[in-house]
Amino acid sequence: MPSVRQLLDLQAVDLDLAARHRRLGEIRELLGNEGDLPELRVRVGDLGTSVKTIGARQDEFDTAIADQTGRIEKVEAKMYSGLVTSSRELADLQADAAMIGRQRSESEDALLGVLVELDDAQGELTETSERLERTETEWLVDQDGLAEERTVLEAEVAVLDEKRAAQAATVPPPELATYERVRETHAGYAVARMRSATCTSCRVGVPNKIAQTVRASASPVPCPNCGLLLLAD
Ligand SMILES: [Zn+2]
């Protein structure tokens, strides 16, 4: 019976070790994994490009409007110069000025649309850039935390490995072999306490005769239902 208690202690250390190795595995996956960051960087790049493209269209309209204004001024200067006296020619100039004015008005409407588009694109670029910056900062903090956690876990594993080796050395080899075999097929568990002739793991009653053997035997006795090695309480 004392040997089954040794196995229970060994199981406690092994479960501690397994939990730490599991977390170390998760940390290995997370370290260097940038998650959403690459996608966000691409998005910021794309938005920057579209802001530039829309900006270029704004420049085109600005230039066109300036040109149209210049042309109107020229026509009007001619109209009011006093040099044109023919009413026919004056009427033509007036019609010219009116036509260019309509064109400028169309350009101004188009420019307004472009300015709204530009404003939207710039807003989205700013928002996405800020999100990228925030995510990068958080990522770096997370990575630092994970690296620290890994250092702590590795130190704990080293201590537990030594403890495990020392404990395993005191268990008779055949029982250690039984322990390892049961543990492999029961998700890391090999020992269950038996309380009032019931296995505390599967909660099924242990027949009297076997319960007596569990209490008296020096070597491990498995639960007839789940197969874990029983330790009498
Ligand atoms: Zn059981």
py3Dmol code that shows the C-alpha trace and the ligand (Angstrom):
import py3Dmol

protein = """\
ATOM      1  CA  MET A   1       0.000   0.000   0.000  1.00  0.00           C
ATOM      2  CA  PRO A   2       2.735   2.549   0.738  1.00  0.00           C
ATOM      3  CA  SER A   3       3.985   2.021  -2.791  1.00  0.00           C
ATOM      4  CA  VAL A   4       0.607   3.061  -4.247  1.00  0.00           C
ATOM      5  CA  ARG A   5       0.863   6.240  -2.169  1.00  0.00           C
ATOM      6  CA  GLN A   6       4.289   6.799  -3.713  1.00  0.00           C
ATOM      7  CA  LEU A   7       2.667   6.389  -7.107  1.00  0.00           C
ATOM      8  CA  LEU A   8       0.012   8.963  -6.181  1.00  0.00           C
ATOM      9  CA  ASP A   9       2.769  11.435  -5.220  1.00  0.00           C
ATOM     10  CA  LEU A  10       4.546  10.668  -8.477  1.00  0.00           C
ATOM     11  CA  GLN A  11       1.297  11.264 -10.360  1.00  0.00           C
ATOM     12  CA  ALA A  12       0.954  14.689  -8.714  1.00  0.00           C
ATOM     13  CA  VAL A  13       4.412  15.663  -9.980  1.00  0.00           C
ATOM     14  CA  ASP A  14       3.715  14.213 -13.422  1.00  0.00           C
ATOM     15  CA  LEU A  15       0.439  16.148 -13.695  1.00  0.00           C
ATOM     16  CA  ASP A  16       2.246  19.352 -12.698  1.00  0.00           C
ATOM     17  CA  LEU A  17       4.866  18.644 -15.345  1.00  0.00           C
ATOM     18  CA  ALA A  18       2.269  17.852 -18.004  1.00  0.00           C
ATOM     19  CA  ALA A  19       0.402  21.117 -17.320  1.00  0.00           C
ATOM     20  CA  ARG A  20       3.636  23.097 -17.649  1.00  0.00           C
ATOM     21  CA  HIS A  21       4.643  21.323 -20.845  1.00  0.00           C
ATOM     22  CA  ARG A  22       1.193  21.968 -22.261  1.00  0.00           C
ATOM     23  CA  ARG A  23       1.489  25.689 -21.534  1.00  0.00           C
ATOM     24  CA  LEU A  24       5.042  25.741 -22.932  1.00  0.00           C
ATOM     25  CA  GLY A  25       3.651  24.246 -26.147  1.00  0.00           C
ATOM     26  CA  GLU A  26       1.024  26.999 -26.339  1.00  0.00           C
ATOM     27  CA  ILE A  27       3.696  29.637 -25.740  1.00  0.00           C
ATOM     28  CA  ARG A  28       5.869  28.148 -28.514  1.00  0.00           C
ATOM     29  CA  GLU A  29       2.918  28.601 -30.889  1.00  0.00           C
ATOM     30  CA  LEU A  30       2.246  32.181 -29.761  1.00  0.00           C
ATOM     31  CA  LEU A  31       5.820  33.477 -29.722  1.00  0.00           C
ATOM     32  CA  GLY A  32       6.608  35.137 -33.047  1.00  0.00           C
ATOM     33  CA  ASN A  33       3.042  34.583 -34.291  1.00  0.00           C
ATOM     34  CA  GLU A  34       1.895  38.025 -35.424  1.00  0.00           C
ATOM     35  CA  GLY A  35      -1.811  37.162 -35.677  1.00  0.00           C
ATOM     36  CA  ASP A  36      -3.788  39.989 -37.342  1.00  0.00           C
ATOM     37  CA  LEU A  37      -0.763  42.277 -37.757  1.00  0.00           C
ATOM     38  CA  PRO A  38       0.291  41.389 -41.334  1.00  0.00           C
ATOM     39  CA  GLU A  39      -3.290  41.825 -42.564  1.00  0.00           C
ATOM     40  CA  LEU A  40      -3.558  45.220 -40.825  1.00  0.00           C
ATOM     41  CA  ARG A  41      -0.267  46.367 -42.354  1.00  0.00           C
ATOM     42  CA  VAL A  42      -1.500  45.467 -45.842  1.00  0.00           C
ATOM     43  CA  ARG A  43      -4.753  47.325 -45.159  1.00  0.00           C
ATOM     44  CA  VAL A  44      -2.906  50.477 -44.059  1.00  0.00           C
ATOM     45  CA  GLY A  45      -0.748  50.264 -47.215  1.00  0.00           C
ATOM     46  CA  ASP A  46      -3.811  49.902 -49.447  1.00  0.00           C
ATOM     47  CA  LEU A  47      -5.611  52.807 -47.761  1.00  0.00           C
ATOM     48  CA  GLY A  48      -2.492  54.988 -48.145  1.00  0.00           C
ATOM     49  CA  THR A  49      -2.480  54.212 -51.870  1.00  0.00           C
ATOM     50  CA  SER A  50      -6.143  55.095 -52.313  1.00  0.00           C
ATOM     51  CA  VAL A  51      -5.716  58.382 -50.379  1.00  0.00           C
ATOM     52  CA  LYS A  52      -2.911  59.272 -52.810  1.00  0.00           C
ATOM     53  CA  THR A  53      -5.008  58.323 -55.843  1.00  0.00           C
ATOM     54  CA  ILE A  54      -7.967  60.393 -54.658  1.00  0.00           C
ATOM     55  CA  GLY A  55      -5.591  63.262 -53.808  1.00  0.00           C
ATOM     56  CA  ALA A  56      -4.292  63.191 -57.387  1.00  0.00           C
ATOM     57  CA  ARG A  57      -7.860  63.462 -58.695  1.00  0.00           C
ATOM     58  CA  GLN A  58      -8.446  66.437 -56.391  1.00  0.00           C
ATOM     59  CA  ASP A  59      -5.339  68.107 -57.875  1.00  0.00           C
ATOM     60  CA  GLU A  60      -6.668  67.512 -61.393  1.00  0.00           C
ATOM     61  CA  PHE A  61      -9.971  69.213 -60.576  1.00  0.00           C
ATOM     62  CA  ASP A  62      -8.206  72.080 -58.782  1.00  0.00           C
ATOM     63  CA  THR A  63      -6.088  72.656 -61.891  1.00  0.00           C
ATOM     64  CA  ALA A  64      -9.109  72.436 -64.210  1.00  0.00           C
ATOM     65  CA  ILE A  65     -11.084  74.934 -62.098  1.00  0.00           C
ATOM     66  CA  ALA A  66      -8.142  77.360 -61.993  1.00  0.00           C
ATOM     67  CA  ASP A  67      -7.807  77.053 -65.754  1.00  0.00           C
ATOM     68  CA  GLN A  68     -11.533  77.658 -66.297  1.00  0.00           C
ATOM     69  CA  THR A  69     -11.467  80.669 -63.973  1.00  0.00           C
ATOM     70  CA  GLY A  70      -8.518  82.063 -65.927  1.00  0.00           C
ATOM     71  CA  ARG A  71     -10.361  81.614 -69.203  1.00  0.00           C
ATOM     72  CA  ILE A  72     -13.497  83.334 -67.870  1.00  0.00           C
ATOM     73  CA  GLU A  73     -11.401  86.268 -66.631  1.00  0.00           C
ATOM     74  CA  LYS A  74      -9.774  86.568 -70.036  1.00  0.00           C
ATOM     75  CA  VAL A  75     -13.124  86.580 -71.840  1.00  0.00           C
ATOM     76  CA  GLU A  76     -14.588  89.096 -69.394  1.00  0.00           C
ATOM     77  CA  ALA A  77     -11.510  91.321 -69.672  1.00  0.00           C
ATOM     78  CA  LYS A  78     -12.010  91.368 -73.401  1.00  0.00           C
ATOM     79  CA  MET A  79     -15.734  92.068 -73.013  1.00  0.00           C
ATOM     80  CA  TYR A  80     -15.154  95.023 -70.701  1.00  0.00           C
ATOM     81  CA  SER A  81     -12.027  96.360 -72.424  1.00  0.00           C
ATOM     82  CA  GLY A  82     -14.068  98.708 -74.585  1.00  0.00           C
ATOM     83  CA  LEU A  83     -12.206  97.375 -77.591  1.00  0.00           C
ATOM     84  CA  VAL A  84     -15.061  95.112 -78.665  1.00  0.00           C
ATOM     85  CA  THR A  85     -17.894  97.198 -79.904  1.00  0.00           C
ATOM     86  CA  SER A  86     -19.846  94.851 -82.138  1.00  0.00           C
ATOM     87  CA  SER A  87     -22.915  93.657 -80.251  1.00  0.00           C
ATOM     88  CA  ARG A  88     -22.679  90.324 -82.109  1.00  0.00           C
ATOM     89  CA  GLU A  89     -19.099  89.830 -80.926  1.00  0.00           C
ATOM     90  CA  LEU A  90     -20.076  90.872 -77.378  1.00  0.00           C
ATOM     91  CA  ALA A  91     -22.912  88.382 -77.401  1.00  0.00           C
ATOM     92  CA  ASP A  92     -20.476  85.643 -78.523  1.00  0.00           C
ATOM     93  CA  LEU A  93     -18.076  86.528 -75.714  1.00  0.00           C
ATOM     94  CA  GLN A  94     -20.909  86.446 -73.207  1.00  0.00           C
ATOM     95  CA  ALA A  95     -21.968  83.035 -74.490  1.00  0.00           C
ATOM     96  CA  ASP A  96     -18.328  81.841 -74.181  1.00  0.00           C
ATOM     97  CA  ALA A  97     -18.099  83.058 -70.600  1.00  0.00           C
ATOM     98  CA  ALA A  98     -21.400  81.388 -69.753  1.00  0.00           C
ATOM     99  CA  MET A  99     -20.296  78.074 -71.296  1.00  0.00           C
ATOM    100  CA  ILE A 100     -16.969  78.033 -69.441  1.00  0.00           C
ATOM    101  CA  GLY A 101     -18.873  78.995 -66.277  1.00  0.00           C
ATOM    102  CA  ARG A 102     -21.097  75.920 -66.694  1.00  0.00           C
ATOM    103  CA  GLN A 103     -18.030  73.739 -67.187  1.00  0.00           C
ATOM    104  CA  ARG A 104     -16.441  75.193 -64.056  1.00  0.00           C
ATOM    105  CA  SER A 105     -19.606  74.556 -62.138  1.00  0.00           C
ATOM    106  CA  GLU A 106     -19.507  70.896 -63.216  1.00  0.00           C
ATOM    107  CA  SER A 107     -15.861  70.675 -62.173  1.00  0.00           C
ATOM    108  CA  GLU A 108     -16.745  72.155 -58.776  1.00  0.00           C
ATOM    109  CA  ASP A 109     -19.522  69.611 -58.247  1.00  0.00           C
ATOM    110  CA  ALA A 110     -17.156  66.785 -59.174  1.00  0.00           C
ATOM    111  CA  LEU A 111     -14.513  68.226 -56.836  1.00  0.00           C
ATOM    112  CA  LEU A 112     -16.989  68.201 -53.949  1.00  0.00           C
ATOM    113  CA  GLY A 113     -17.605  64.476 -54.541  1.00  0.00           C
ATOM    114  CA  VAL A 114     -13.856  63.824 -54.604  1.00  0.00           C
ATOM    115  CA  LEU A 115     -13.355  65.806 -51.377  1.00  0.00           C
ATOM    116  CA  VAL A 116     -16.003  63.709 -49.598  1.00  0.00           C
ATOM    117  CA  GLU A 117     -14.318  60.541 -50.876  1.00  0.00           C
ATOM    118  CA  LEU A 118     -10.927  61.826 -49.746  1.00  0.00           C
ATOM    119  CA  ASP A 119     -12.257  62.679 -46.307  1.00  0.00           C
ATOM    120  CA  ASP A 120     -13.704  59.175 -45.902  1.00  0.00           C
ATOM    121  CA  ALA A 121     -10.502  57.493 -47.078  1.00  0.00           C
ATOM    122  CA  GLN A 122      -8.344  59.662 -44.817  1.00  0.00           C
ATOM    123  CA  GLY A 123     -10.601  58.913 -41.861  1.00  0.00           C
ATOM    124  CA  GLU A 124     -10.358  55.193 -42.461  1.00  0.00           C
ATOM    125  CA  LEU A 125      -6.591  55.416 -42.943  1.00  0.00           C
ATOM    126  CA  THR A 126      -6.166  57.259 -39.638  1.00  0.00           C
ATOM    127  CA  GLU A 127      -8.401  54.821 -37.795  1.00  0.00           C
ATOM    128  CA  THR A 128      -6.691  51.750 -39.245  1.00  0.00           C
ATOM    129  CA  SER A 129      -3.200  53.186 -38.635  1.00  0.00           C
ATOM    130  CA  GLU A 130      -4.095  53.816 -35.011  1.00  0.00           C
ATOM    131  CA  ARG A 131      -5.470  50.310 -34.679  1.00  0.00           C
ATOM    132  CA  LEU A 132      -2.280  48.909 -36.210  1.00  0.00           C
ATOM    133  CA  GLU A 133      -0.134  50.897 -33.797  1.00  0.00           C
ATOM    134  CA  ARG A 134      -2.238  49.798 -30.816  1.00  0.00           C
ATOM    135  CA  THR A 135      -2.149  46.153 -31.928  1.00  0.00           C
ATOM    136  CA  GLU A 136       1.620  46.288 -32.426  1.00  0.00           C
ATOM    137  CA  THR A 137       2.133  47.720 -28.941  1.00  0.00           C
ATOM    138  CA  GLU A 138      -0.146  45.127 -27.356  1.00  0.00           C
ATOM    139  CA  TRP A 139       1.575  42.389 -29.320  1.00  0.00           C
ATOM    140  CA  LEU A 140       5.003  43.425 -28.065  1.00  0.00           C
ATOM    141  CA  VAL A 141       3.756  43.521 -24.456  1.00  0.00           C
ATOM    142  CA  ASP A 142       2.165  40.073 -24.910  1.00  0.00           C
ATOM    143  CA  GLN A 143       5.343  38.666 -26.405  1.00  0.00           C
ATOM    144  CA  ASP A 144       7.392  39.984 -23.482  1.00  0.00           C
ATOM    145  CA  GLY A 145       4.912  38.455 -21.053  1.00  0.00           C
ATOM    146  CA  LEU A 146       5.030  35.117 -22.842  1.00  0.00           C
ATOM    147  CA  ALA A 147       8.827  35.077 -22.892  1.00  0.00           C
ATOM    148  CA  GLU A 148       8.871  35.792 -19.156  1.00  0.00           C
ATOM    149  CA  GLU A 149       6.283  33.114 -18.495  1.00  0.00           C
ATOM    150  CA  ARG A 150       8.349  30.649 -20.495  1.00  0.00           C
ATOM    151  CA  THR A 151      11.452  31.385 -18.428  1.00  0.00           C
ATOM    152  CA  VAL A 152       9.507  30.773 -15.213  1.00  0.00           C
ATOM    153  CA  LEU A 153       7.935  27.567 -16.538  1.00  0.00           C
ATOM    154  CA  GLU A 154      11.277  26.206 -17.743  1.00  0.00           C
ATOM    155  CA  ALA A 155      12.802  26.767 -14.313  1.00  0.00           C
ATOM    156  CA  GLU A 156       9.813  25.045 -12.682  1.00  0.00           C
ATOM    157  CA  VAL A 157      10.078  22.115 -15.099  1.00  0.00           C
ATOM    158  CA  ALA A 158      13.774  21.700 -14.232  1.00  0.00           C
ATOM    159  CA  VAL A 159      12.927  21.527 -10.503  1.00  0.00           C
ATOM    160  CA  LEU A 160      10.019  19.142 -11.115  1.00  0.00           C
ATOM    161  CA  ASP A 161      12.153  16.917 -13.361  1.00  0.00           C
ATOM    162  CA  GLU A 162      14.654  16.482 -10.526  1.00  0.00           C
ATOM    163  CA  LYS A 163      11.901  15.866  -8.014  1.00  0.00           C
ATOM    164  CA  ARG A 164      10.317  13.343 -10.355  1.00  0.00           C
ATOM    165  CA  ALA A 165      13.581  11.465 -10.881  1.00  0.00           C
ATOM    166  CA  ALA A 166      14.202  11.312  -7.125  1.00  0.00           C
ATOM    167  CA  GLN A 167      10.681  10.046  -6.430  1.00  0.00           C
ATOM    168  CA  ALA A 168      10.700   7.526  -9.281  1.00  0.00           C
ATOM    169  CA  ALA A 169      13.992   6.113  -7.991  1.00  0.00           C
ATOM    170  CA  THR A 170      12.293   5.023  -4.746  1.00  0.00           C
ATOM    171  CA  VAL A 171       9.487   3.101  -6.531  1.00  0.00           C
ATOM    172  CA  PRO A 172      10.147  -0.588  -7.292  1.00  0.00           C
ATOM    173  CA  PRO A 173      10.699  -0.968 -11.075  1.00  0.00           C
ATOM    174  CA  PRO A 174       7.754  -3.343 -11.751  1.00  0.00           C
ATOM    175  CA  GLU A 175       5.320  -0.934 -10.065  1.00  0.00           C
ATOM    176  CA  LEU A 176       6.823   1.990 -11.896  1.00  0.00           C
ATOM    177  CA  ALA A 177       6.269   0.064 -15.145  1.00  0.00           C
ATOM    178  CA  THR A 178       2.620  -0.596 -14.183  1.00  0.00           C
ATOM    179  CA  TYR A 179       2.191   3.086 -13.321  1.00  0.00           C
ATOM    180  CA  GLU A 180       3.583   4.190 -16.689  1.00  0.00           C
ATOM    181  CA  ARG A 181       1.382   1.710 -18.573  1.00  0.00           C
ATOM    182  CA  VAL A 182      -1.849   2.813 -16.845  1.00  0.00           C
ATOM    183  CA  ARG A 183      -0.938   6.492 -17.155  1.00  0.00           C
ATOM    184  CA  GLU A 184      -0.457   6.194 -20.905  1.00  0.00           C
ATOM    185  CA  THR A 185      -4.020   4.996 -21.460  1.00  0.00           C
ATOM    186  CA  HIS A 186      -5.738   7.222 -18.858  1.00  0.00           C
ATOM    187  CA  ALA A 187      -4.764  10.738 -19.906  1.00  0.00           C
ATOM    188  CA  GLY A 188      -1.864  10.979 -17.467  1.00  0.00           C
ATOM    189  CA  TYR A 189      -3.704   9.469 -14.496  1.00  0.00           C
ATOM    190  CA  ALA A 190      -2.675   6.137 -12.949  1.00  0.00           C
ATOM    191  CA  VAL A 191      -3.930   6.258  -9.356  1.00  0.00           C
ATOM    192  CA  ALA A 192      -7.381   6.840  -7.853  1.00  0.00           C
ATOM    193  CA  ARG A 193      -8.348   6.934  -4.209  1.00  0.00           C
ATOM    194  CA  MET A 194     -10.821   4.319  -2.987  1.00  0.00           C
ATOM    195  CA  ARG A 195     -13.225   5.742  -0.427  1.00  0.00           C
ATOM    196  CA  SER A 196     -15.906   3.570   1.266  1.00  0.00           C
ATOM    197  CA  ALA A 197     -15.188   0.832  -1.247  1.00  0.00           C
ATOM    198  CA  THR A 198     -15.897   3.183  -4.152  1.00  0.00           C
ATOM    199  CA  CYS A 199     -13.416   4.344  -6.773  1.00  0.00           C
ATOM    200  CA  THR A 200     -13.340   8.164  -6.503  1.00  0.00           C
ATOM    201  CA  SER A 201     -12.409   8.464 -10.169  1.00  0.00           C
ATOM    202  CA  CYS A 202     -15.183   6.508 -11.901  1.00  0.00           C
ATOM    203  CA  ARG A 203     -17.501   6.517  -8.831  1.00  0.00           C
ATOM    204  CA  VAL A 204     -18.286   2.838  -9.244  1.00  0.00           C
ATOM    205  CA  GLY A 205     -18.368   0.564  -6.179  1.00  0.00           C
ATOM    206  CA  VAL A 206     -15.457  -1.815  -5.771  1.00  0.00           C
ATOM    207  CA  PRO A 207     -16.541  -5.398  -4.910  1.00  0.00           C
ATOM    208  CA  ASN A 208     -15.791  -6.250  -1.252  1.00  0.00           C
ATOM    209  CA  LYS A 209     -13.224  -8.877  -2.006  1.00  0.00           C
ATOM    210  CA  ILE A 210     -11.222  -6.578  -4.241  1.00  0.00           C
ATOM    211  CA  ALA A 211     -11.619  -3.699  -1.764  1.00  0.00           C
ATOM    212  CA  GLN A 212     -10.078  -5.939   0.903  1.00  0.00           C
ATOM    213  CA  THR A 213      -7.186  -6.787  -1.403  1.00  0.00           C
ATOM    214  CA  VAL A 214      -6.673  -3.091  -2.082  1.00  0.00           C
ATOM    215  CA  ARG A 215      -6.435  -2.425   1.666  1.00  0.00           C
ATOM    216  CA  ALA A 216      -4.100  -5.360   2.337  1.00  0.00           C
ATOM    217  CA  SER A 217      -1.976  -5.698  -0.787  1.00  0.00           C
ATOM    218  CA  ALA A 218       1.497  -4.221  -1.027  1.00  0.00           C
ATOM    219  CA  SER A 219       1.312  -4.054  -4.828  1.00  0.00           C
ATOM    220  CA  PRO A 220      -1.116  -1.935  -6.897  1.00  0.00           C
ATOM    221  CA  VAL A 221      -4.622  -3.298  -7.574  1.00  0.00           C
ATOM    222  CA  PRO A 222      -6.588  -1.776 -10.493  1.00  0.00           C
ATOM    223  CA  CYS A 223     -10.194  -0.601 -10.233  1.00  0.00           C
ATOM    224  CA  PRO A 224     -12.236  -3.333 -12.000  1.00  0.00           C
ATOM    225  CA  ASN A 225     -14.280  -0.635 -13.722  1.00  0.00           C
ATOM    226  CA  CYS A 226     -11.860   2.087 -14.909  1.00  0.00           C
ATOM    227  CA  GLY A 227      -8.490   0.407 -14.500  1.00  0.00           C
ATOM    228  CA  LEU A 228      -6.851   3.077 -12.322  1.00  0.00           C
ATOM    229  CA  LEU A 229      -4.680   1.753  -9.478  1.00  0.00           C
ATOM    230  CA  LEU A 230      -6.635   2.040  -6.224  1.00  0.00           C
ATOM    231  CA  LEU A 231      -5.280   3.649  -3.076  1.00  0.00           C
ATOM    232  CA  ALA A 232      -7.268   2.830   0.076  1.00  0.00           C
ATOM    233  CA  ASP A 233      -8.035   5.954   2.093  1.00  0.00           C
TER     234      ASP A 233
END
"""
ligand_1 = """\
1
ZN
Zn -12.561 3.319 -11.133
"""
view = py3Dmol.view(width=600, height=400)
view.addModel(protein, "pdb")
view.setStyle({"model": 0}, {"cartoon": {"style": "trace"}})
view.addModel(ligand_1, "xyz")
view.setStyle({"model": 1}, {"stick": {}})
view.zoomTo()
view.show()
